[in-house]
Structure formats: structure tokens, C-alpha cells
Amino acid sequence: MVQMGKRYKCEECGTEALCTKVGEGQPICCEKEMEVLEPKALPSSD
């Protein structure tokens, strides 16, 4: 299932997609399923 607000990336060509609606299935690019990108860690403000 596609999750709203998640970013997906194609490992083949580097295309990134942002999901704006929840839905069934998985985003596909270059005939492969796209990987979910994990959030980047923000630098601390110590």
C-alpha cells in the first residue's frame, strides 16, 4: 500500500516521487518497484 507523505526513489534512474494520495499497489519505475526513502536526520541545534 502506498503511504501518503512518503517519498519513493527508483534505484535504476534516481527518479523520486512524493505520494499525495493513499492507494493500493506500489509505485513502479524502470519496471521495478520504487524504494521508500527514510527521513533525513536533521542536525541538532545544541
mmCIF entry with sequence, helices, sheets and N, C-alpha, C, O atoms, coordinates in Angstrom:
data_MODEL
# 
_entry.id   MODEL 
# 
_entity.id                         1 
_entity.type                       polymer 
_entity.pdbx_number_of_molecules   1 
# 
_entity_poly.entity_id                      1 
_entity_poly.type                           'polypeptide(L)' 
_entity_poly.nstd_linkage                   no 
_entity_poly.nstd_monomer                   no 
_entity_poly.pdbx_seq_one_letter_code       MVQMGKRYKCEECGTEALCTKVGEGQPICCEKEMEVLEPKALPSSD 
_entity_poly.pdbx_seq_one_letter_code_can   MVQMGKRYKCEECGTEALCTKVGEGQPICCEKEMEVLEPKALPSSD 
_entity_poly.pdbx_strand_id                 A 
# 
loop_
_entity_poly_seq.entity_id 
_entity_poly_seq.num 
_entity_poly_seq.mon_id 
_entity_poly_seq.hetero 
1 1  MET n 
1 2  VAL n 
1 3  GLN n 
1 4  MET n 
1 5  GLY n 
1 6  LYS n 
1 7  ARG n 
1 8  TYR n 
1 9  LYS n 
1 10 CYS n 
1 11 GLU n 
1 12 GLU n 
1 13 CYS n 
1 14 GLY n 
1 15 THR n 
1 16 GLU n 
1 17 ALA n 
1 18 LEU n 
1 19 CYS n 
1 20 THR n 
1 21 LYS n 
1 22 VAL n 
1 23 GLY n 
1 24 GLU n 
1 25 GLY n 
1 26 GLN n 
1 27 PRO n 
1 28 ILE n 
1 29 CYS n 
1 30 CYS n 
1 31 GLU n 
1 32 LYS n 
1 33 GLU n 
1 34 MET n 
1 35 GLU n 
1 36 VAL n 
1 37 LEU n 
1 38 GLU n 
1 39 PRO n 
1 40 LYS n 
1 41 ALA n 
1 42 LEU n 
1 43 PRO n 
1 44 SER n 
1 45 SER n 
1 46 ASP n 
# 
_struct_asym.id          A 
_struct_asym.entity_id   1 
# 
loop_
_struct_sheet.id 
_struct_sheet.type 
_struct_sheet.number_strands 
_struct_sheet.details 
AA1 ? 3 ? 
AA2 ? 2 ? 
# 
loop_
_struct_sheet_order.sheet_id 
_struct_sheet_order.range_id_1 
_struct_sheet_order.range_id_2 
_struct_sheet_order.offset 
_struct_sheet_order.sense 
AA1 1 2 ? anti-parallel 
AA1 2 3 ? anti-parallel 
AA2 1 2 ? anti-parallel 
# 
loop_
_struct_sheet_range.sheet_id 
_struct_sheet_range.id 
_struct_sheet_range.beg_label_comp_id 
_struct_sheet_range.beg_label_asym_id 
_struct_sheet_range.beg_label_seq_id 
_struct_sheet_range.pdbx_beg_PDB_ins_code 
_struct_sheet_range.end_label_comp_id 
_struct_sheet_range.end_label_asym_id 
_struct_sheet_range.end_label_seq_id 
_struct_sheet_range.pdbx_end_PDB_ins_code 
_struct_sheet_range.beg_auth_comp_id 
_struct_sheet_range.beg_auth_asym_id 
_struct_sheet_range.beg_auth_seq_id 
_struct_sheet_range.end_auth_comp_id 
_struct_sheet_range.end_auth_asym_id 
_struct_sheet_range.end_auth_seq_id 
AA1 1 GLU A 16 ? LEU A 18 ? GLU A 16 LEU A 18 
AA1 2 ARG A 7  ? LYS A 9  ? ARG A 7  LYS A 9  
AA1 3 GLU A 35 ? VAL A 36 ? GLU A 35 VAL A 36 
AA2 1 ILE A 28 ? CYS A 29 ? ILE A 28 CYS A 29 
AA2 2 LYS A 32 ? GLU A 33 ? LYS A 32 GLU A 33 
# 
loop_
_atom_site.group_PDB 
_atom_site.id 
_atom_site.type_symbol 
_atom_site.label_atom_id 
_atom_site.label_alt_id 
_atom_site.label_comp_id 
_atom_site.label_asym_id 
_atom_site.label_entity_id 
_atom_site.label_seq_id 
_atom_site.pdbx_PDB_ins_code 
_atom_site.Cartn_x 
_atom_site.Cartn_y 
_atom_site.Cartn_z 
_atom_site.occupancy 
_atom_site.B_iso_or_equiv 
_atom_site.pdbx_formal_charge 
_atom_site.auth_seq_id 
_atom_site.auth_comp_id 
_atom_site.auth_asym_id 
_atom_site.auth_atom_id 
_atom_site.pdbx_PDB_model_num 
ATOM 1   N N  . MET A 1 1  ? 0.836  -1.180 0.000   1.00 0.00 ? 1  MET A N  1 
ATOM 2   C CA . MET A 1 1  ? 0.000  0.000  0.000   1.00 0.00 ? 1  MET A CA 1 
ATOM 3   C C  . MET A 1 1  ? 0.883  1.247  0.000   1.00 0.00 ? 1  MET A C  1 
ATOM 4   O O  . MET A 1 1  ? 1.875  1.308  0.726   1.00 0.00 ? 1  MET A O  1 
ATOM 5   N N  . VAL A 1 2  ? 0.527  2.224  -0.801  1.00 0.00 ? 2  VAL A N  1 
ATOM 6   C CA . VAL A 1 2  ? 1.249  3.484  -0.888  1.00 0.00 ? 2  VAL A CA 1 
ATOM 7   C C  . VAL A 1 2  ? 0.820  4.354  0.288   1.00 0.00 ? 2  VAL A C  1 
ATOM 8   O O  . VAL A 1 2  ? -0.370 4.475  0.581   1.00 0.00 ? 2  VAL A O  1 
ATOM 9   N N  . GLN A 1 3  ? 1.799  4.959  0.957   1.00 0.00 ? 3  GLN A N  1 
ATOM 10  C CA . GLN A 1 3  ? 1.515  5.780  2.132   1.00 0.00 ? 3  GLN A CA 1 
ATOM 11  C C  . GLN A 1 3  ? 1.645  7.260  1.790   1.00 0.00 ? 3  GLN A C  1 
ATOM 12  O O  . GLN A 1 3  ? 2.635  7.682  1.192   1.00 0.00 ? 3  GLN A O  1 
ATOM 13  N N  . MET A 1 4  ? 0.641  8.044  2.172   1.00 0.00 ? 4  MET A N  1 
ATOM 14  C CA . MET A 1 4  ? 0.637  9.469  1.896   1.00 0.00 ? 4  MET A CA 1 
ATOM 15  C C  . MET A 1 4  ? 1.796  10.167 2.624   1.00 0.00 ? 4  MET A C  1 
ATOM 16  O O  . MET A 1 4  ? 2.059  9.891  3.794   1.00 0.00 ? 4  MET A O  1 
ATOM 17  N N  . GLY A 1 5  ? 2.474  11.064 1.925   1.00 0.00 ? 5  GLY A N  1 
ATOM 18  C CA . GLY A 1 5  ? 3.566  11.828 2.502   1.00 0.00 ? 5  GLY A CA 1 
ATOM 19  C C  . GLY A 1 5  ? 4.920  11.142 2.403   1.00 0.00 ? 5  GLY A C  1 
ATOM 20  O O  . GLY A 1 5  ? 5.935  11.736 2.765   1.00 0.00 ? 5  GLY A O  1 
ATOM 21  N N  . LYS A 1 6  ? 4.957  9.913  1.923   1.00 0.00 ? 6  LYS A N  1 
ATOM 22  C CA . LYS A 1 6  ? 6.223  9.185  1.805   1.00 0.00 ? 6  LYS A CA 1 
ATOM 23  C C  . LYS A 1 6  ? 6.869  9.494  0.456   1.00 0.00 ? 6  LYS A C  1 
ATOM 24  O O  . LYS A 1 6  ? 6.183  9.728  -0.539  1.00 0.00 ? 6  LYS A O  1 
ATOM 25  N N  . ARG A 1 7  ? 8.195  9.491  0.443   1.00 0.00 ? 7  ARG A N  1 
ATOM 26  C CA . ARG A 1 7  ? 8.956  9.666  -0.797  1.00 0.00 ? 7  ARG A CA 1 
ATOM 27  C C  . ARG A 1 7  ? 9.446  8.306  -1.258  1.00 0.00 ? 7  ARG A C  1 
ATOM 28  O O  . ARG A 1 7  ? 9.857  7.470  -0.454  1.00 0.00 ? 7  ARG A O  1 
ATOM 29  N N  . TYR A 1 8  ? 9.395  8.102  -2.558  1.00 0.00 ? 8  TYR A N  1 
ATOM 30  C CA . TYR A 1 8  ? 9.841  6.856  -3.169  1.00 0.00 ? 8  TYR A CA 1 
ATOM 31  C C  . TYR A 1 8  ? 10.935 7.190  -4.177  1.00 0.00 ? 8  TYR A C  1 
ATOM 32  O O  . TYR A 1 8  ? 10.879 8.228  -4.837  1.00 0.00 ? 8  TYR A O  1 
ATOM 33  N N  . LYS A 1 9  ? 11.938 6.305  -4.296  1.00 0.00 ? 9  LYS A N  1 
ATOM 34  C CA . LYS A 1 9  ? 13.048 6.547  -5.215  1.00 0.00 ? 9  LYS A CA 1 
ATOM 35  C C  . LYS A 1 9  ? 13.314 5.310  -6.057  1.00 0.00 ? 9  LYS A C  1 
ATOM 36  O O  . LYS A 1 9  ? 13.272 4.182  -5.568  1.00 0.00 ? 9  LYS A O  1 
ATOM 37  N N  . CYS A 1 10 ? 13.591 5.551  -7.342  1.00 0.00 ? 10 CYS A N  1 
ATOM 38  C CA . CYS A 1 10 ? 13.972 4.478  -8.260  1.00 0.00 ? 10 CYS A CA 1 
ATOM 39  C C  . CYS A 1 10 ? 15.482 4.277  -8.145  1.00 0.00 ? 10 CYS A C  1 
ATOM 40  O O  . CYS A 1 10 ? 16.248 5.226  -8.311  1.00 0.00 ? 10 CYS A O  1 
ATOM 41  N N  . GLU A 1 11 ? 15.905 3.066  -7.866  1.00 0.00 ? 11 GLU A N  1 
ATOM 42  C CA . GLU A 1 11 ? 17.330 2.764  -7.731  1.00 0.00 ? 11 GLU A CA 1 
ATOM 43  C C  . GLU A 1 11 ? 18.028 2.754  -9.091  1.00 0.00 ? 11 GLU A C  1 
ATOM 44  O O  . GLU A 1 11 ? 19.244 2.933  -9.159  1.00 0.00 ? 11 GLU A O  1 
ATOM 45  N N  . GLU A 1 12 ? 17.269 2.545  -10.182 1.00 0.00 ? 12 GLU A N  1 
ATOM 46  C CA . GLU A 1 12 ? 17.851 2.492  -11.524 1.00 0.00 ? 12 GLU A CA 1 
ATOM 47  C C  . GLU A 1 12 ? 18.219 3.887  -12.039 1.00 0.00 ? 12 GLU A C  1 
ATOM 48  O O  . GLU A 1 12 ? 19.368 4.131  -12.408 1.00 0.00 ? 12 GLU A O  1 
ATOM 49  N N  . CYS A 1 13 ? 17.239 4.803  -12.062 1.00 0.00 ? 13 CYS A N  1 
ATOM 50  C CA . CYS A 1 13 ? 17.451 6.105  -12.698 1.00 0.00 ? 13 CYS A CA 1 
ATOM 51  C C  . CYS A 1 13 ? 17.496 7.278  -11.725 1.00 0.00 ? 13 CYS A C  1 
ATOM 52  O O  . CYS A 1 13 ? 17.841 8.391  -12.122 1.00 0.00 ? 13 CYS A O  1 
ATOM 53  N N  . GLY A 1 14 ? 17.149 7.047  -10.446 1.00 0.00 ? 14 GLY A N  1 
ATOM 54  C CA . GLY A 1 14 ? 17.219 8.113  -9.451  1.00 0.00 ? 14 GLY A CA 1 
ATOM 55  C C  . GLY A 1 14 ? 15.969 8.978  -9.358  1.00 0.00 ? 14 GLY A C  1 
ATOM 56  O O  . GLY A 1 14 ? 15.957 9.955  -8.610  1.00 0.00 ? 14 GLY A O  1 
ATOM 57  N N  . THR A 1 15 ? 14.926 8.645  -10.096 1.00 0.00 ? 15 THR A N  1 
ATOM 58  C CA . THR A 1 15 ? 13.687 9.410  -10.039 1.00 0.00 ? 15 THR A CA 1 
ATOM 59  C C  . THR A 1 15 ? 13.079 9.306  -8.649  1.00 0.00 ? 15 THR A C  1 
ATOM 60  O O  . THR A 1 15 ? 13.027 8.222  -8.069  1.00 0.00 ? 15 THR A O  1 
ATOM 61  N N  . GLU A 1 16 ? 12.618 10.437 -8.112  1.00 0.00 ? 16 GLU A N  1 
ATOM 62  C CA . GLU A 1 16 ? 11.951 10.449 -6.812  1.00 0.00 ? 16 GLU A CA 1 
ATOM 63  C C  . GLU A 1 16 ? 10.505 10.868 -7.004  1.00 0.00 ? 16 GLU A C  1 
ATOM 64  O O  . GLU A 1 16 ? 10.199 11.690 -7.867  1.00 0.00 ? 16 GLU A O  1 
ATOM 65  N N  . ALA A 1 17 ? 9.609  10.294 -6.190  1.00 0.00 ? 17 ALA A N  1 
ATOM 66  C CA . ALA A 1 17 ? 8.185  10.623 -6.250  1.00 0.00 ? 17 ALA A CA 1 
ATOM 67  C C  . ALA A 1 17 ? 7.668  10.826 -4.833  1.00 0.00 ? 17 ALA A C  1 
ATOM 68  O O  . ALA A 1 17 ? 8.056  10.107 -3.912  1.00 0.00 ? 17 ALA A O  1 
ATOM 69  N N  . LEU A 1 18 ? 6.798  11.804 -4.666  1.00 0.00 ? 18 LEU A N  1 
ATOM 70  C CA . LEU A 1 18 ? 6.152  12.071 -3.386  1.00 0.00 ? 18 LEU A CA 1 
ATOM 71  C C  . LEU A 1 18 ? 4.705  11.649 -3.501  1.00 0.00 ? 18 LEU A C  1 
ATOM 72  O O  . LEU A 1 18 ? 4.001  12.086 -4.412  1.00 0.00 ? 18 LEU A O  1 
ATOM 73  N N  . CYS A 1 19 ? 4.248  10.798 -2.585  1.00 0.00 ? 19 CYS A N  1 
ATOM 74  C CA . CYS A 1 19 ? 2.879  10.305 -2.619  1.00 0.00 ? 19 CYS A CA 1 
ATOM 75  C C  . CYS A 1 19 ? 1.938  11.350 -1.999  1.00 0.00 ? 19 CYS A C  1 
ATOM 76  O O  . CYS A 1 19 ? 2.143  11.786 -0.866  1.00 0.00 ? 19 CYS A O  1 
ATOM 77  N N  . THR A 1 20 ? 0.913  11.741 -2.752  1.00 0.00 ? 20 THR A N  1 
ATOM 78  C CA . THR A 1 20 ? -0.047 12.727 -2.262  1.00 0.00 ? 20 THR A CA 1 
ATOM 79  C C  . THR A 1 20 ? -1.414 12.132 -1.966  1.00 0.00 ? 20 THR A C  1 
ATOM 80  O O  . THR A 1 20 ? -2.284 12.813 -1.425  1.00 0.00 ? 20 THR A O  1 
ATOM 81  N N  . LYS A 1 21 ? -1.613 10.837 -2.322  1.00 0.00 ? 21 LYS A N  1 
ATOM 82  C CA . LYS A 1 21 ? -2.869 10.141 -2.045  1.00 0.00 ? 21 LYS A CA 1 
ATOM 83  C C  . LYS A 1 21 ? -2.574 8.705  -1.642  1.00 0.00 ? 21 LYS A C  1 
ATOM 84  O O  . LYS A 1 21 ? -1.649 8.086  -2.168  1.00 0.00 ? 21 LYS A O  1 
ATOM 85  N N  . VAL A 1 22 ? -3.354 8.179  -0.716  1.00 0.00 ? 22 VAL A N  1 
ATOM 86  C CA . VAL A 1 22 ? -3.216 6.784  -0.294  1.00 0.00 ? 22 VAL A CA 1 
ATOM 87  C C  . VAL A 1 22 ? -3.824 5.903  -1.381  1.00 0.00 ? 22 VAL A C  1 
ATOM 88  O O  . VAL A 1 22 ? -4.838 6.256  -1.983  1.00 0.00 ? 22 VAL A O  1 
ATOM 89  N N  . GLY A 1 23 ? -3.194 4.752  -1.626  1.00 0.00 ? 23 GLY A N  1 
ATOM 90  C CA . GLY A 1 23 ? -3.737 3.854  -2.635  1.00 0.00 ? 23 GLY A CA 1 
ATOM 91  C C  . GLY A 1 23 ? -3.160 2.467  -2.523  1.00 0.00 ? 23 GLY A C  1 
ATOM 92  O O  . GLY A 1 23 ? -2.235 2.220  -1.748  1.00 0.00 ? 23 GLY A O  1 
ATOM 93  N N  . GLU A 1 24 ? -3.710 1.571  -3.299  1.00 0.00 ? 24 GLU A N  1 
ATOM 94  C CA . GLU A 1 24 ? -3.238 0.190  -3.344  1.00 0.00 ? 24 GLU A CA 1 
ATOM 95  C C  . GLU A 1 24 ? -2.076 0.095  -4.313  1.00 0.00 ? 24 GLU A C  1 
ATOM 96  O O  . GLU A 1 24 ? -1.949 0.912  -5.226  1.00 0.00 ? 24 GLU A O  1 
ATOM 97  N N  . GLY A 1 25 ? -1.230 -0.904 -4.113  1.00 0.00 ? 25 GLY A N  1 
ATOM 98  C CA . GLY A 1 25 ? -0.119 -1.128 -5.031  1.00 0.00 ? 25 GLY A CA 1 
ATOM 99  C C  . GLY A 1 25 ? 1.148  -0.439 -4.594  1.00 0.00 ? 25 GLY A C  1 
ATOM 100 O O  . GLY A 1 25 ? 1.255  0.047  -3.468  1.00 0.00 ? 25 GLY A O  1 
ATOM 101 N N  . GLN A 1 26 ? 2.104  -0.403 -5.496  1.00 0.00 ? 26 GLN A N  1 
ATOM 102 C CA . GLN A 1 26 ? 3.427  0.150  -5.225  1.00 0.00 ? 26 GLN A CA 1 
ATOM 103 C C  . GLN A 1 26 ? 3.855  0.948  -6.454  1.00 0.00 ? 26 GLN A C  1 
ATOM 104 O O  . GLN A 1 26 ? 3.622  0.508  -7.580  1.00 0.00 ? 26 GLN A O  1 
ATOM 105 N N  . PRO A 1 27 ? 4.479  2.121  -6.260  1.00 0.00 ? 27 PRO A N  1 
ATOM 106 C CA . PRO A 1 27 ? 4.968  2.871  -7.421  1.00 0.00 ? 27 PRO A CA 1 
ATOM 107 C C  . PRO A 1 27 ? 6.029  2.065  -8.171  1.00 0.00 ? 27 PRO A C  1 
ATOM 108 O O  . PRO A 1 27 ? 6.872  1.410  -7.558  1.00 0.00 ? 27 PRO A O  1 
ATOM 109 N N  . ILE A 1 28 ? 5.977  2.121  -9.504  1.00 0.00 ? 28 ILE A N  1 
ATOM 110 C CA . ILE A 1 28 ? 6.910  1.365  -10.331 1.00 0.00 ? 28 ILE A CA 1 
ATOM 111 C C  . ILE A 1 28 ? 7.604  2.316  -11.296 1.00 0.00 ? 28 ILE A C  1 
ATOM 112 O O  . ILE A 1 28 ? 6.968  3.180  -11.899 1.00 0.00 ? 28 ILE A O  1 
ATOM 113 N N  . CYS A 1 29 ? 8.911  2.147  -11.434 1.00 0.00 ? 29 CYS A N  1 
ATOM 114 C CA . CYS A 1 29 ? 9.717  2.909  -12.376 1.00 0.00 ? 29 CYS A CA 1 
ATOM 115 C C  . CYS A 1 29 ? 10.780 1.959  -12.919 1.00 0.00 ? 29 CYS A C  1 
ATOM 116 O O  . CYS A 1 29 ? 11.302 1.128  -12.176 1.00 0.00 ? 29 CYS A O  1 
ATOM 117 N N  . CYS A 1 30 ? 11.098 2.072  -14.180 1.00 0.00 ? 30 CYS A N  1 
ATOM 118 C CA . CYS A 1 30 ? 12.100 1.201  -14.815 1.00 0.00 ? 30 CYS A CA 1 
ATOM 119 C C  . CYS A 1 30 ? 11.762 -0.273 -14.602 1.00 0.00 ? 30 CYS A C  1 
ATOM 120 O O  . CYS A 1 30 ? 12.652 -1.111 -14.455 1.00 0.00 ? 30 CYS A O  1 
ATOM 121 N N  . GLU A 1 31 ? 10.458 -0.577 -14.587 1.00 0.00 ? 31 GLU A N  1 
ATOM 122 C CA . GLU A 1 31 ? 9.938  -1.935 -14.429 1.00 0.00 ? 31 GLU A CA 1 
ATOM 123 C C  . GLU A 1 31 ? 10.291 -2.579 -13.087 1.00 0.00 ? 31 GLU A C  1 
ATOM 124 O O  . GLU A 1 31 ? 10.274 -3.805 -12.971 1.00 0.00 ? 31 GLU A O  1 
ATOM 125 N N  . LYS A 1 32 ? 10.615 -1.760 -12.059 1.00 0.00 ? 32 LYS A N  1 
ATOM 126 C CA . LYS A 1 32 ? 10.899 -2.254 -10.708 1.00 0.00 ? 32 LYS A CA 1 
ATOM 127 C C  . LYS A 1 32 ? 10.128 -1.407 -9.702  1.00 0.00 ? 32 LYS A C  1 
ATOM 128 O O  . LYS A 1 32 ? 9.823  -0.242 -9.959  1.00 0.00 ? 32 LYS A O  1 
ATOM 129 N N  . GLU A 1 33 ? 9.814  -2.009 -8.549  1.00 0.00 ? 33 GLU A N  1 
ATOM 130 C CA . GLU A 1 33 ? 9.138  -1.251 -7.500  1.00 0.00 ? 33 GLU A CA 1 
ATOM 131 C C  . GLU A 1 33 ? 10.103 -0.225 -6.912  1.00 0.00 ? 33 GLU A C  1 
ATOM 132 O O  . GLU A 1 33 ? 11.289 -0.498 -6.724  1.00 0.00 ? 33 GLU A O  1 
ATOM 133 N N  . MET A 1 34 ? 9.568  0.959  -6.627  1.00 0.00 ? 34 MET A N  1 
ATOM 134 C CA . MET A 1 34 ? 10.387 2.026  -6.058  1.00 0.00 ? 34 MET A CA 1 
ATOM 135 C C  . MET A 1 34 ? 10.562 1.792  -4.559  1.00 0.00 ? 34 MET A C  1 
ATOM 136 O O  . MET A 1 34 ? 9.667  1.264  -3.899  1.00 0.00 ? 34 MET A O  1 
ATOM 137 N N  . GLU A 1 35 ? 11.712 2.185  -4.029  1.00 0.00 ? 35 GLU A N  1 
ATOM 138 C CA . GLU A 1 35 ? 12.025 2.018  -2.610  1.00 0.00 ? 35 GLU A CA 1 
ATOM 139 C C  . GLU A 1 35 ? 11.542 3.233  -1.817  1.00 0.00 ? 35 GLU A C  1 
ATOM 140 O O  . GLU A 1 35 ? 11.596 4.360  -2.310  1.00 0.00 ? 35 GLU A O  1 
ATOM 141 N N  . VAL A 1 36 ? 11.068 3.002  -0.587  1.00 0.00 ? 36 VAL A N  1 
ATOM 142 C CA . VAL A 1 36 ? 10.653 4.093  0.294   1.00 0.00 ? 36 VAL A CA 1 
ATOM 143 C C  . VAL A 1 36 ? 11.912 4.754  0.853   1.00 0.00 ? 36 VAL A C  1 
ATOM 144 O O  . VAL A 1 36 ? 12.807 4.072  1.353   1.00 0.00 ? 36 VAL A O  1 
ATOM 145 N N  . LEU A 1 37 ? 11.977 6.087  0.766   1.00 0.00 ? 37 LEU A N  1 
ATOM 146 C CA . LEU A 1 37 ? 13.106 6.816  1.329   1.00 0.00 ? 37 LEU A CA 1 
ATOM 147 C C  . LEU A 1 37 ? 12.830 7.097  2.800   1.00 0.00 ? 37 LEU A C  1 
ATOM 148 O O  . LEU A 1 37 ? 11.720 7.482  3.170   1.00 0.00 ? 37 LEU A O  1 
ATOM 149 N N  . GLU A 1 38 ? 13.828 6.906  3.619   1.00 0.00 ? 38 GLU A N  1 
ATOM 150 C CA . GLU A 1 38 ? 13.705 7.216  5.040   1.00 0.00 ? 38 GLU A CA 1 
ATOM 151 C C  . GLU A 1 38 ? 13.934 8.714  5.237   1.00 0.00 ? 38 GLU A C  1 
ATOM 152 O O  . GLU A 1 38 ? 14.678 9.325  4.470   1.00 0.00 ? 38 GLU A O  1 
ATOM 153 N N  . PRO A 1 39 ? 13.309 9.312  6.249   1.00 0.00 ? 39 PRO A N  1 
ATOM 154 C CA . PRO A 1 39 ? 13.523 10.738 6.500   1.00 0.00 ? 39 PRO A CA 1 
ATOM 155 C C  . PRO A 1 39 ? 14.982 11.011 6.840   1.00 0.00 ? 39 PRO A C  1 
ATOM 156 O O  . PRO A 1 39 ? 15.641 10.210 7.503   1.00 0.00 ? 39 PRO A O  1 
ATOM 157 N N  . LYS A 1 40 ? 15.473 12.154 6.376   1.00 0.00 ? 40 LYS A N  1 
ATOM 158 C CA . LYS A 1 40 ? 16.847 12.550 6.678   1.00 0.00 ? 40 LYS A CA 1 
ATOM 159 C C  . LYS A 1 40 ? 16.908 13.094 8.095   1.00 0.00 ? 40 LYS A C  1 
ATOM 160 O O  . LYS A 1 40 ? 15.998 13.794 8.540   1.00 0.00 ? 40 LYS A O  1 
ATOM 161 N N  . ALA A 1 41 ? 17.980 12.770 8.798   1.00 0.00 ? 41 ALA A N  1 
ATOM 162 C CA . ALA A 1 41 ? 18.153 13.270 10.157  1.00 0.00 ? 41 ALA A CA 1 
ATOM 163 C C  . ALA A 1 41 ? 18.508 14.757 10.083  1.00 0.00 ? 41 ALA A C  1 
ATOM 164 O O  . ALA A 1 41 ? 19.365 15.162 9.298   1.00 0.00 ? 41 ALA A O  1 
ATOM 165 N N  . LEU A 1 42 ? 17.852 15.548 10.896  1.00 0.00 ? 42 LEU A N  1 
ATOM 166 C CA . LEU A 1 42 ? 18.144 16.986 10.947  1.00 0.00 ? 42 LEU A CA 1 
ATOM 167 C C  . LEU A 1 42 ? 19.290 17.237 11.922  1.00 0.00 ? 42 LEU A C  1 
ATOM 168 O O  . LEU A 1 42 ? 19.396 16.541 12.933  1.00 0.00 ? 42 LEU A O  1 
ATOM 169 N N  . PRO A 1 43 ? 20.131 18.196 11.647  1.00 0.00 ? 43 PRO A N  1 
ATOM 170 C CA . PRO A 1 43 ? 21.216 18.495 12.576  1.00 0.00 ? 43 PRO A CA 1 
ATOM 171 C C  . PRO A 1 43 ? 20.637 19.062 13.871  1.00 0.00 ? 43 PRO A C  1 
ATOM 172 O O  . PRO A 1 43 ? 19.644 19.789 13.858  1.00 0.00 ? 43 PRO A O  1 
ATOM 173 N N  . SER A 1 44 ? 21.266 18.721 14.966  1.00 0.00 ? 44 SER A N  1 
ATOM 174 C CA . SER A 1 44 ? 20.770 19.213 16.254  1.00 0.00 ? 44 SER A CA 1 
ATOM 175 C C  . SER A 1 44 ? 21.108 20.695 16.391  1.00 0.00 ? 44 SER A C  1 
ATOM 176 O O  . SER A 1 44 ? 22.070 21.173 15.791  1.00 0.00 ? 44 SER A O  1 
ATOM 177 N N  . SER A 1 45 ? 20.332 21.407 17.167  1.00 0.00 ? 45 SER A N  1 
ATOM 178 C CA . SER A 1 45 ? 20.554 22.840 17.368  1.00 0.00 ? 45 SER A CA 1 
ATOM 179 C C  . SER A 1 45 ? 21.080 23.116 18.773  1.00 0.00 ? 45 SER A C  1 
ATOM 180 O O  . SER A 1 45 ? 20.623 24.029 19.461  1.00 0.00 ? 45 SER A O  1 
ATOM 181 N N  . ASP A 1 46 ? 22.037 22.315 19.173  1.00 0.00 ? 46 ASP A N  1 
ATOM 182 C CA . ASP A 1 46 ? 22.623 22.482 20.516  1.00 0.00 ? 46 ASP A CA 1 
ATOM 183 C C  . ASP A 1 46 ? 23.421 23.747 20.636  1.00 0.00 ? 46 ASP A C  1 
ATOM 184 O O  . ASP A 1 46 ? 23.974 24.029 21.700  1.00 0.00 ? 46 ASP A O  1 
# 
